[in-house]
């Protein structure tokens, strides 16, 4: 099996530069602003839906009792906000097809 690779912000900027032809600085600004808009929407509790990609959503988790994995002792878990991502059917199909299974 091959080495796993990570797609970075720099990779996204380079791909936009190659595809659109804007300067690298303009592409970097475009990618950063896009990501900022997504984060700002999530901070406000809004849902971010990217058609053909998926949905980012903020969920409120209530306080609950858990267990310390080292000691086994009960421990309180505070309420918190978590981000969930649900891939679109199109993305699922593409990823599933890429694995050849």
C-alpha positions as a Markdown table, in Angstrom:
| # | Residue | x | y | z |
|---|---|---|---|---|
| 1 | Unk | 0.0 | 0.0 | 0.0 |
| 2 | Unk | 1.3 | 3.5 | -0.8 |
| 3 | Unk | 2.3 | 6.3 | 1.5 |
| 4 | Unk | -0.6 | 8.4 | 2.7 |
| 5 | Unk | -0.5 | 12.1 | 1.6 |
| 6 | Unk | -2.1 | 15.2 | 3.1 |
| 7 | Unk | -3.8 | 17.9 | 1.1 |
| 8 | Unk | -2.7 | 21.3 | 2.6 |
| 9 | Unk | -3.8 | 24.9 | 2.2 |
| 10 | Unk | -0.7 | 25.4 | 0.0 |
| 11 | Unk | -1.8 | 22.5 | -2.2 |
| 12 | Unk | -5.3 | 24.1 | -2.6 |
| 13 | Unk | -3.8 | 27.5 | -3.5 |
| 14 | Unk | -1.5 | 25.9 | -6.1 |
| 15 | Unk | -4.4 | 23.9 | -7.6 |
| 16 | Unk | -6.5 | 27.2 | -7.9 |
| 17 | Unk | -3.4 | 28.9 | -9.4 |
| 18 | Unk | -3.0 | 26.2 | -12.0 |
| 19 | Unk | -6.7 | 26.0 | -12.8 |
| 20 | Unk | -7.7 | 29.7 | -12.8 |
| 21 | Unk | -4.5 | 31.5 | -13.6 |
| 22 | Unk | -4.6 | 34.1 | -10.9 |
| 23 | Unk | -1.4 | 35.1 | -9.1 |
| 24 | Unk | -0.3 | 32.8 | -6.2 |
| 25 | Unk | -1.0 | 35.7 | -3.8 |
| 26 | Unk | -4.6 | 36.1 | -5.1 |
| 27 | Unk | -5.2 | 32.4 | -5.0 |
| 28 | Unk | -3.9 | 32.2 | -1.4 |
| 29 | Unk | -6.3 | 35.1 | -0.5 |
| 30 | Unk | -9.2 | 33.4 | -2.2 |
| 31 | Unk | -8.6 | 30.0 | -0.4 |
| 32 | Unk | -8.1 | 31.7 | 3.0 |
| 33 | Unk | -11.2 | 33.8 | 2.6 |
| 34 | Unk | -13.3 | 30.8 | 1.6 |
| 35 | Unk | -12.1 | 28.8 | 4.7 |
| 36 | Unk | -12.7 | 31.9 | 6.9 |
| 37 | Unk | -16.3 | 32.2 | 5.7 |
| 38 | Unk | -16.9 | 28.6 | 6.5 |
| 39 | Unk | -15.5 | 29.0 | 10.0 |
| 40 | Unk | -17.4 | 32.2 | 10.6 |
| 41 | Unk | -20.7 | 30.5 | 9.7 |
| 42 | Unk | -19.9 | 27.6 | 12.0 |
| 43 | Unk | -19.0 | 30.0 | 14.9 |
| 44 | Unk | -22.5 | 31.5 | 14.5 |
| 45 | Unk | -24.1 | 28.0 | 14.7 |
| 46 | Unk | -25.0 | 28.1 | 11.0 |
| 47 | Unk | -25.0 | 25.0 | 8.8 |
| 48 | Unk | -22.6 | 25.0 | 5.8 |
| 49 | Unk | -23.8 | 23.0 | 2.9 |
| 50 | Unk | -21.5 | 22.6 | -0.1 |
| 51 | Unk | -23.5 | 20.9 | -2.9 |
| 52 | Unk | -21.8 | 17.7 | -4.1 |
| 53 | Unk | -19.4 | 17.8 | -1.2 |
| 54 | Unk | -21.2 | 17.7 | 2.1 |
| 55 | Unk | -22.6 | 19.5 | 5.2 |
| 56 | Unk | -20.8 | 20.9 | 8.1 |
| 57 | Unk | -23.0 | 21.4 | 11.2 |
| 58 | Unk | -22.5 | 22.5 | 14.8 |
| 59 | Unk | -24.2 | 20.3 | 17.4 |
| 60 | Unk | -24.7 | 21.0 | 21.0 |
| 61 | Unk | -23.7 | 18.0 | 23.2 |
| 62 | Unk | -25.3 | 18.0 | 26.7 |
| 63 | Unk | -23.5 | 17.4 | 29.9 |
| 64 | Unk | -23.2 | 13.7 | 30.8 |
| 65 | Unk | -21.3 | 11.2 | 32.9 |
| 66 | Unk | -18.4 | 9.4 | 31.4 |
| 67 | Unk | -15.5 | 7.3 | 32.7 |
| 68 | Unk | -11.8 | 8.0 | 33.0 |
| 69 | Unk | -10.2 | 5.4 | 30.7 |
| 70 | Unk | -7.1 | 5.1 | 32.9 |
| 71 | Unk | -8.8 | 4.6 | 36.3 |
| 72 | Unk | -12.3 | 3.6 | 35.4 |
| 73 | Unk | -13.6 | 6.3 | 37.7 |
| 74 | Unk | -16.8 | 8.1 | 36.7 |
| 75 | Unk | -16.1 | 11.6 | 35.4 |
| 76 | Unk | -18.4 | 14.5 | 34.5 |
| 77 | Unk | -18.2 | 15.6 | 30.8 |
| 78 | Unk | -19.2 | 19.3 | 30.4 |
| 79 | Unk | -21.6 | 20.4 | 27.7 |
| 80 | Unk | -19.9 | 21.5 | 24.5 |
| 81 | Unk | -20.3 | 22.3 | 20.8 |
| 82 | Unk | -18.9 | 19.9 | 18.3 |
| 83 | Unk | -18.6 | 20.1 | 14.5 |
| 84 | Unk | -19.9 | 17.3 | 12.5 |
| 85 | Unk | -19.4 | 16.6 | 8.8 |
| 86 | Unk | -21.8 | 14.5 | 6.6 |
| 87 | Unk | -20.5 | 13.7 | 3.2 |
| 88 | Unk | -22.8 | 14.1 | 0.2 |
| 89 | Unk | -24.0 | 11.0 | -1.7 |
| 90 | Unk | -21.9 | 12.2 | -4.7 |
| 91 | Unk | -18.7 | 12.3 | -2.6 |
| 92 | Unk | -19.4 | 9.0 | -1.0 |
| 93 | Unk | -19.9 | 7.4 | -4.4 |
| 94 | Unk | -16.6 | 9.0 | -5.7 |
| 95 | Unk | -14.6 | 7.9 | -2.7 |
| 96 | Unk | -16.1 | 4.4 | -2.8 |
| 97 | Unk | -15.3 | 4.2 | -6.5 |
| 98 | Unk | -11.7 | 5.4 | -5.9 |
| 99 | Unk | -11.1 | 2.5 | -3.5 |
| 100 | Unk | -12.1 | 0.0 | -6.2 |
| 101 | Unk | -14.5 | -1.8 | -3.9 |
